[in-house]
């Protein structure tokens, strides 16, 4: 009987301590001081990936939906068929479909 009462008391103490920790006020941060309007020049500085110069690691890191095998396939296609003439030629690479190309079109360039 005593141990049950003791465990109930411990449970109530721990519960109230966790509620107090959750409800504690948070220190103010500097996040509210940042301006809500972004400079348009900061957003236009998107780094593009050149299909004819990028290695497999760069392609994998910078492009969404491109894993290690697709990045290697892009490099192999480029080595076999020569440099890409346009971004749309990426569709000729096995494993690259229209959805992946459309998702990454603004990140790609061909020099």
N, C-alpha and C positions, 0 to 999 in steps of 0.2 A: 504494500500500500504506500509506504513512504517513497519507494523508488519511483513509482508511477507519478506521485505528486512532484518529486524532484525533477523528473524528466519533463513534465508539463511546464514547470517553472523555467527550466533551461530553454525549452522550445519558445516560450513566450518572450524571454529575454533576447534570444537570437533573432526572432522575428521582428521585434521592435527595433533592434539595432540595425537590421538590414533596411527596414523602412526609413529609419532616420538617415541612413547613408544615401539612399536613393533620393530622398526629398531635400537633401542639403543643397543650399544655393551654390551655383556654379560661379567661379570667378569670371569677371568680364574679360572678354578677349578682344583682340584688335580686329577681328573679322568684321565687326559692325562698322568700323571706321573706313573700310575700303570703299572706293566709289563704285556705284552700281553701273556706271556707263564705262564700257571698254573702249580703248582707242582702236580705231579700225585698222591702223597700221600694224598693230600687234597681231591681229587675226590673219592678215594677208601674208604673213611671213611663214607660210606652210612650206616645209622642206619637201621637194619632189624627189622621187626615186627615178633615176635614169635606167631604163630597162637594158640598155646596151653596155652599161658600165658596172652596175651593182652586182655584188657577189651574192651567193646563196644566203649567207647569214644576214645581210642587209635586207634582202627581199623578205625573208622570214620575219624579221623584226619589225619592219616598217609597214608591211601590207597585212590587212586583215583577211583571214581565211586562207592564208598561205602558210603551210607548215614546211617542215624540212624537205619532205619528198617533192612537193610542188615547187619549192624554190630551186631544188636541184634540177627538176625537169625544165624549168625556165632557162637555167644556165646551159643545160645540155642542148636544148633546142637552139639557143643562140649560137653555141659553138658549132653545131651541125649545119644550120641553115644560114648563118651569117647574122649580122645585126638586124634588129627589128626596124622595119620601115615606118610602122605606126603602132600606136597603143592597141588598136583593134587586132593586130596580128597576134596578140597574146592569146586569143581564142584558139589558135592553132595548137597550143601546148596542151598535151594530154592532162586532164584533170582541172583545167581552167575553163569555167563556164561563164555565161553571160552575167550571172548574178555576182560572181567574184569580181569580174571586170568592172561592172557598174559600181560596186562597192568601193573600188580602189581607183577609179578613173581619175579623180581629182588629185591623187597622190603620184600619178605616173607621168613620165615624159620620155620622149625619144629624141636623142641628140644625134 
